[in-house]
Amino acid sequence: MKNLLLIFLSISFCSSVTAQNQDEKAVSKIQKDLYNKIALLDSALFTAYNSKNLELMKSYFTKDLEWYQDNGGLIGFEKVFFNFQSIFNREYDLKRTLIKESLEVHPIEGYGAIEIGKHQFSHIENGKLEVGTFKFLMIWKNENGNWKISRVISYDH
């Protein structure tokens, strides 16, 4: 009887571990897919930024956007894009580069995803390369497969 009980427990344990591994693989694939989706959106958004395509950039944000900046406070959609236009009007080209190893993506159940990372903005000023590294957090809202940024926290300036 002891041997039968031991065999049953062993089979149960192995089944449990196998099921857990399959669940972890499914979750891992979903998280990897989400990571890749947000990384692709980030790249597309900042390709538009780097090419000064303001209208395309606007399509990546919700109209009720809230942008929190440590050195500028809270601003909304219209002011954000007024500020971007001012940046685009400068004599120099400000370029953004994501620090890829800093990128984190986390799901928000029933809403979308959180993107966290660091990026660098660079430009030539007075013949010298100027580079600033900053931190950001963006909340992506998924409405039926249409992903847009609804909240931004830009900090460590």
URLINGI-V551143 format. One record per residue. N is the residue number from 1. SS is DSSP state (helix for helix, strand for strand, loop for the rest). PHI is phi as a letter, one per 30 degrees, with the letter a starting at -180 (999 if undefined). D_LAST is the distance of its C-alpha to the last C-alpha in Angstrom with 2 decimals. Layout:
BEGIN
n:N ss:SS phi:PHI d_last:D_LAST
n:N ss:SS phi:PHI d_last:D_LAST
END
This chain:
BEGIN
n:1 ss:loop phi:999 d_last:69.40
n:2 ss:helix phi:d d_last:66.71
n:3 ss:helix phi:d d_last:66.26
n:4 ss:helix phi:d d_last:65.90
n:5 ss:helix phi:d d_last:63.27
n:6 ss:helix phi:d d_last:61.38
n:7 ss:helix phi:d d_last:61.47
n:8 ss:helix phi:d d_last:60.26
n:9 ss:helix phi:d d_last:57.32
n:10 ss:helix phi:d d_last:56.39
n:11 ss:helix phi:d d_last:56.52
n:12 ss:helix phi:d d_last:54.47
n:13 ss:helix phi:d d_last:51.80
n:14 ss:helix phi:d d_last:51.66
n:15 ss:helix phi:d d_last:51.47
n:16 ss:helix phi:d d_last:48.65
n:17 ss:helix phi:d d_last:46.63
n:18 ss:helix phi:d d_last:47.31
n:19 ss:helix phi:d d_last:46.27
n:20 ss:helix phi:d d_last:43.07
n:21 ss:helix phi:d d_last:42.25
n:22 ss:helix phi:d d_last:42.92
n:23 ss:helix phi:d d_last:40.69
n:24 ss:helix phi:d d_last:37.85
n:25 ss:helix phi:d d_last:38.37
n:26 ss:helix phi:d d_last:38.30
n:27 ss:helix phi:d d_last:35.07
n:28 ss:helix phi:e d_last:33.55
n:29 ss:helix phi:d d_last:34.62
n:30 ss:helix phi:d d_last:33.23
n:31 ss:helix phi:d d_last:29.82
n:32 ss:helix phi:d d_last:29.91
n:33 ss:helix phi:d d_last:30.93
n:34 ss:helix phi:d d_last:28.10
n:35 ss:helix phi:e d_last:25.57
n:36 ss:helix phi:d d_last:27.14
n:37 ss:helix phi:d d_last:27.20
n:38 ss:helix phi:d d_last:23.52
n:39 ss:helix phi:d d_last:22.64
n:40 ss:helix phi:d d_last:25.02
n:41 ss:helix phi:d d_last:23.60
n:42 ss:helix phi:e d_last:20.03
n:43 ss:helix phi:d d_last:21.58
n:44 ss:helix phi:d d_last:23.61
n:45 ss:helix phi:e d_last:20.84
n:46 ss:helix phi:d d_last:18.74
n:47 ss:helix phi:d d_last:21.99
n:48 ss:helix phi:d d_last:22.46
n:49 ss:helix phi:d d_last:18.98
n:50 ss:helix phi:d d_last:19.66
n:51 ss:loop phi:c d_last:23.10
n:52 ss:loop phi:i d_last:21.94
n:53 ss:loop phi:c d_last:24.22
n:54 ss:helix phi:d d_last:23.03
n:55 ss:helix phi:d d_last:26.12
n:56 ss:helix phi:d d_last:25.78
n:57 ss:helix phi:e d_last:22.14
n:58 ss:helix phi:e d_last:23.38
n:59 ss:loop phi:d d_last:25.86
n:60 ss:loop phi:c d_last:23.26
n:61 ss:strand phi:b d_last:22.22
n:62 ss:strand phi:d d_last:24.38
n:63 ss:strand phi:d d_last:25.38
n:64 ss:strand phi:c d_last:24.31
n:65 ss:strand phi:e d_last:20.67
n:66 ss:strand phi:b d_last:18.23
n:67 ss:strand phi:c d_last:14.56
n:68 ss:strand phi:c d_last:12.33
n:69 ss:strand phi:b d_last:8.85
n:70 ss:loop phi:e d_last:7.23
n:71 ss:loop phi:c d_last:7.08
n:72 ss:loop phi:b d_last:10.22
n:73 ss:strand phi:i d_last:12.47
n:74 ss:strand phi:c d_last:15.00
n:75 ss:strand phi:b d_last:16.42
n:76 ss:strand phi:c d_last:19.36
n:77 ss:helix phi:e d_last:20.78
n:78 ss:helix phi:d d_last:22.07
n:79 ss:helix phi:d d_last:19.04
n:80 ss:helix phi:e d_last:16.81
n:81 ss:helix phi:d d_last:19.36
n:82 ss:helix phi:d d_last:19.88
n:83 ss:helix phi:d d_last:16.24
n:84 ss:helix phi:d d_last:16.78
n:85 ss:helix phi:d d_last:20.04
n:86 ss:helix phi:d d_last:18.52
n:87 ss:helix phi:d d_last:16.27
n:88 ss:helix phi:d d_last:19.49
n:89 ss:loop phi:d d_last:21.46
n:90 ss:loop phi:d d_last:19.65
n:91 ss:loop phi:d d_last:21.82
n:92 ss:loop phi:c d_last:19.77
n:93 ss:loop phi:c d_last:19.06
n:94 ss:loop phi:c d_last:15.51
n:95 ss:strand phi:c d_last:16.08
n:96 ss:strand phi:c d_last:14.41
n:97 ss:strand phi:b d_last:15.58
n:98 ss:strand phi:d d_last:15.51
n:99 ss:loop phi:d d_last:15.63
n:100 ss:helix phi:e d_last:18.93
n:101 ss:helix phi:d d_last:19.57
n:102 ss:helix phi:d d_last:16.53
n:103 ss:loop phi:d d_last:17.96
n:104 ss:strand phi:b d_last:19.61
n:105 ss:strand phi:b d_last:21.81
n:106 ss:strand phi:b d_last:23.67
n:107 ss:strand phi:d d_last:26.41
n:108 ss:strand phi:c d_last:26.68
n:109 ss:loop phi:e d_last:30.42
n:110 ss:loop phi:i d_last:31.87
n:111 ss:loop phi:b d_last:28.62
n:112 ss:strand phi:l d_last:26.68
n:113 ss:strand phi:a d_last:23.84
n:114 ss:strand phi:c d_last:20.40
n:115 ss:strand phi:c d_last:18.17
n:116 ss:strand phi:b d_last:15.40
n:117 ss:strand phi:a d_last:13.67
n:118 ss:strand phi:b d_last:11.18
n:119 ss:strand phi:b d_last:11.18
n:120 ss:strand phi:c d_last:10.88
n:121 ss:strand phi:c d_last:11.11
n:122 ss:strand phi:b d_last:13.58
n:123 ss:strand phi:a d_last:15.95
n:124 ss:strand phi:c d_last:18.58
n:125 ss:strand phi:b d_last:18.31
n:126 ss:loop phi:h d_last:21.30
n:127 ss:loop phi:i d_last:22.66
n:128 ss:strand phi:b d_last:19.75
n:129 ss:strand phi:d d_last:17.53
n:130 ss:strand phi:c d_last:13.82
n:131 ss:strand phi:b d_last:11.66
n:132 ss:strand phi:b d_last:7.99
n:133 ss:strand phi:c d_last:7.71
n:134 ss:strand phi:b d_last:5.81
n:135 ss:strand phi:c d_last:7.92
n:136 ss:strand phi:b d_last:10.17
n:137 ss:strand phi:b d_last:13.48
n:138 ss:strand phi:b d_last:16.13
n:139 ss:strand phi:c d_last:19.57
n:140 ss:strand phi:c d_last:22.32
n:141 ss:strand phi:c d_last:25.54
n:142 ss:strand phi:c d_last:28.76
n:143 ss:strand phi:c d_last:31.58
n:144 ss:loop phi:h d_last:34.61
n:145 ss:loop phi:i d_last:32.77
n:146 ss:strand phi:c d_last:30.59
n:147 ss:strand phi:c d_last:26.97
n:148 ss:strand phi:b d_last:24.30
n:149 ss:strand phi:d d_last:20.83
n:150 ss:strand phi:c d_last:21.23
n:151 ss:strand phi:b d_last:17.96
n:152 ss:strand phi:b d_last:14.31
n:153 ss:strand phi:b d_last:11.52
n:154 ss:strand phi:c d_last:8.07
n:155 ss:strand phi:a d_last:5.53
n:156 ss:loop phi:i d_last:3.82
n:157 ss:loop phi:d d_last:0.00
END
